[in-house]
Amino acid sequence: MNAALLRTSHLELRVADLARSVKFYDDVFGFRPVGTDAAGRTFLGIDGAGEPVLALEAAADANAPRQPVEPEPFIGMEHFAFELAPDDFETLRAFYNRLVEVDAEIHHCIDHIITNSVYFLDPDRNLIEAYINCPRERFRGMEHPYGSLEDLEPALRGEKTPDWMAELAKART
């Protein structure tokens, strides 16, 4: 018998500096400690409440090699993602501005058709995606609604309107 998958529980990361990483995830996402275990892992939850979404463990060797972000091919996790709410571009823009405020390293910002995403690195160079869902009317009927279109960083900086938003507004009039 196959077990039914209920949901993803939490992600565990081994980090070079536990205090630095706890601060980073609090500054960026508002993840705060909800507990620790005998092995020294710190479990973080949204606003320090509820079930943990992230576990951080101090590496035995803070100088251990890290996975390359790109372009070298590697086996293993490429990135992990968090959905932001509410699903509107201003939410993503505010999150992008928060990353700039805390001096996070922004990797790239992209329109994926079904989502708009900001990719950035944590202090241990783990690649993280934060995204909003796009309106379904944008991709309804598309055979392959997954892809990468325009660079969203100029729109996130407030320099322009994302192409898809301008097109959608035009289609609604």
N, C-alpha and C positions, 0 to 999 in steps of 0.2 A: 504494500500500500504506500502511495506517495503522500507525504505530509503536505497539507495545504499551507502555502506561504501567507502569512498574515500581513506583514509589513517589514520594512527595513527598521532595525532597532537603533543602533548607534554606530558610529565610526570611531575606531581607535587609531590614534596617531602616536608614534614614538617621536619625541621632540628633543632637541639639544638643550633647551633651557625651559623648564616647566613654567616658572613664574612669568617669563616673557611671553610664552604661548597662551597662558591663561589670560593675561592682560590683552593680548592681541584679539582673541576671540570674544572677549568682553567688549573691547572698544569697537570692533567691527559688527558683531551680530547681537551683542547683549547676552551672550552665553555666560552664565555664572555658575560657580561650583554648586552642585547639589549633593556632593559627597566624595569620599575617597575610599579606597580599599586597602587591605593589608599589604598589597604589592606596591602601594604608593601612587596608583593611578588617581587622577582627578577627573571626576565626571562632571560635565557641564550640561546645564539645561537652559531652556529659554527663560530669561529673566531669573535664573536660579530656582526655578520651580519645575514641577512635573518630572517626567522621565528624562534621563540623559539622552542627548543627541550626539554628544561627542565625548570621548574619553582620551585623556592625554597622559602619556607615560614618559617619564624622563629616560632618555637613552643611557645605557651603561657607558657608552663612549660618545661624548658630545661632538667629537671630530670624525665620527663614522661617515663614510661616503653617502651622498644623497643621490637619488635618481635624477638624471638629467630632465629638464623640463622639455627641451627640444633642441635641435632637430634630430638628435641621435635616437634611433629606434631602441626601445627597451620593452621588456615584458613586465607587466605589473599595472597598477592603477595609474591612469593618465591624469584624471582629475575627479573631483567629486562636486556635487551641485546642491544648492539650496534654493528653493522657490521663495520669492518674496511676495508679500501681500500688502496692499491690494495690487491687483494686476493692472497697473497703469504706468505710463512712461515716467511720470513724476516720481513714483516710488523708486524706480531704477535710478533716476537722476539723483535723488536724495542719497541713495545708497552709494553711488559713484562719488558724490561729493564727500561723503563720510570717509570713504577710502582715501581720498586725497588729503583730508584733514588729518588722518592718523598716519599719513605717509606710507600707506601700503603700496607695494609694487604692482601696478596695473599691467597685466600681460597683454590683453586685447579686449575689445568690446565689439560685439558682432550681432547682426540681425540674422537669426536662424529661421526665419519665416514663422514658425510656430511660437518661438520665444525671442526675446531680446535679452542678451547676456553680457555680463561683465566678468572677465576672467582675471584673477589676481593671484598673487603668491603670498603664502603665510611666511613667518620668519624662517621656517625650515624648507622653504621653496616647494611646498605642496601647492599644486595648482587647484584653485577653487573657482567654481562658477556660481554666480548669483544671477537669477533670471526672473523675468516676469513672463506670463503667458500673453500671447497676442490675441486679439479678437478672432473668434472662429470664422467670421465672415471673410477674413483676409485669406484664409487658405482652404475654405470649404470647396470641395470639388477638385482640388489639386491632386494629381496622381501621386506625387512625391513631395509632400510639404515639409521635408527636412532639407536643410541646406544652409549655406552661409552666403549672405548677400553683402550689404554695405557695412562699412566700419561705422559704428555708432558713437565713437568717442567725440566727434565734433558736436553731435546732437546732445550728448550728455553734458558737454561743457556749455550748452546753451547757444552755440553758434549757428544752429540751423534746426529745422524740423526734420525728423527722420523721413526718408522718402516714402515709406509705407504709410505713415500717418497722413502725409499730404495727399497721396493717392486715394486713401480711404475717405478722407474728407471730401475730395473732389467727387468721388463716386456717390456719396450720400446726398450731394446737392443736385 
